[in-house]
Amino acid sequence: MIAAALDRRRFLAGTAACLAAGIAGAKTPVAPAAPSLGAWTSLDNAALLASSGYGFVEEEVDRFLLPDKPDTAFEAALATARAAPIPVRTLVRLLPPSLQSVGPDTAHDGIVTFCETVFARARRAGVETVVFGSPRSRRIPEGFPRATAEAQLIELCKRLGPVAQAHGVILALEPLNHTETNFINRVSEGGAIVRAVGHPSVGLVADLFHMRMEDEGPASLIENGPLIRHVQIAEKQGRRAPGVAGEDFSAYFEALRSIGYDRRLSVECLWSDIAREAPLAARTIRAQYPAATAKAARG
């Protein structure tokens, strides 16, 4: 069923692009400004990000929430976070490999228990979105039926949706390129899973690095626009910060503008020199986003 839905959505991708062009030509109102900009790094770099114009930090579940540590350890980390110049609003690296999402050795009960702690602490810390990438947790073992893995992941997310909702956070499924995992590599595939889950607290991540690694164009952003709860970005070449190699993201930004995306955008890259590259990435994104806006307005 999921595979058939994916085929149909790929067939409709060209139509979605044409509709987007028509929407732009009709000058339908779009989001008034670029999404709030953040970056994946340690909270220790919050002052550096703030001085470069970033509005939030994207941290890691294990490093920031300390889910395997007692409440006293988390309280100390929370005090540090509250003193930072900008907040942590998104988290990545949700599940350890020991908690398998799919395959013959799933640990769904353990995952739900783990996520109850994660979501509760995330809410206390002011986190809005927890990204579900976890490539090793969701890798399909060789010979295991993909359809069964799809059903397992859908069932898991159906269980996690109410837990996330109870704590006021969004669980956002992240498609990852084929070099990182063999399951859910494209935004279109992730969208099919999220639709099958059908819970308001389970959404979709669009990572422009993974999209470009999979040769997935901006039409997928338009097709899955209502599901997208978070966007990440890095250059395809070496997964570097925007601006390092000078790659152009304006077509993707144009698609985000056309769907009225106004949530958060984080730089999730491999930093070489964050003190130099973080300001460069912020300048690059802010230069390209208005260019995309102008192009959309011209139709």
Summary of the structure (lengths in Angstrom):
residues: 299
radius of gyration: 18.7
end to end distance: 36.4
largest distance: 55.9
contacts: 1015
relative contact order: 0.16
helix: 50%
strand: 13%
